[in-house]
Amino acid sequence: MQDFIFKKKALKFLKKQSKIDQDRLITAIYRIPKGDIKNMADYDNLKRLRVGKYRILFTEMDEGIEILNIGSRGDIYK
């Protein structure tokens, strides 16, 4: 099993969500290799995971997976 490192911005967004959405997002994060993942254009090693109306931006490192940001579809890329 891989380790997950959450950035402060990602944790802050996660804590603001309802319990149901928190569970959906956390479950999707632990299943990252099986999710709807795409590489981000113009960024090396930056990937995004789609979870309904939410997007999770992350990178894969030697230490594990670093969750950089979580947000709604329209706001995450700004």
N, C-alpha and C positions, 0 to 999 in steps of 0.2 A: 504494500500500500504506500502511496506517495504522501509526502507531507504537504500541507497547504499553508501558505503564508498570506495573511490578509492585510492589505494596506488599510490605514485609518479611514480613508474615504469610502472604501467598500464596506467596512464594518458599520460606519455611520448610516449608510443607505439601508443596509440590511436590518438594523435595529429599528428603523422608522416604519418598516413594513408590517402588515398584519401577520399573525402567526401562520396562517395558511400559506401566504406568499413566502415567508421566511423558510418554511419547510420545503416548498417547491424549489426555491433557489439553492438551499443547502444540499438537497438531494441531487440536483443537477450538477452541482460543483463536485460532489464525490463520485459522480459518474462521468466526469469530463471526457475520458477517452471514447465513450460511446455516444456523446451528444452531437448536436448540430453545430459543428465547429468549422470556422473558416479563418484563413490567414488574412490579416489586415494588409491592404495594399500600402506600399511605401513605408512599411515598418518591419524591421527584422524581428522575428520571433514573437510578434504580438498577434494574439489570436482572440477571436470572440466566440462566445457560446450563446446561442439563442435559447431563451426559456420563455415561451409565450410572448408577452409584450416587453419583456426585460432582456437586457444584454449584459453579459459578463465578459469583461476584458481581462486577459491573463497572459502570462508568459510561462514557459516551461524552463526551469533551471535545473542544475545538478542537485540542488538541495530539495527540490520539489516544485510545486506549482504556486506561482505568486499571483494572487487575485488582486489586480490593480484597481478596478472600479466596477461597480454594478449600477445600472440605471435603466430608466425606461428607454424604449427604442428611439424616441425623438431627441432625447437629451444627452445620451451617453457619448455621442461623437463630437460634442461641442468642446 
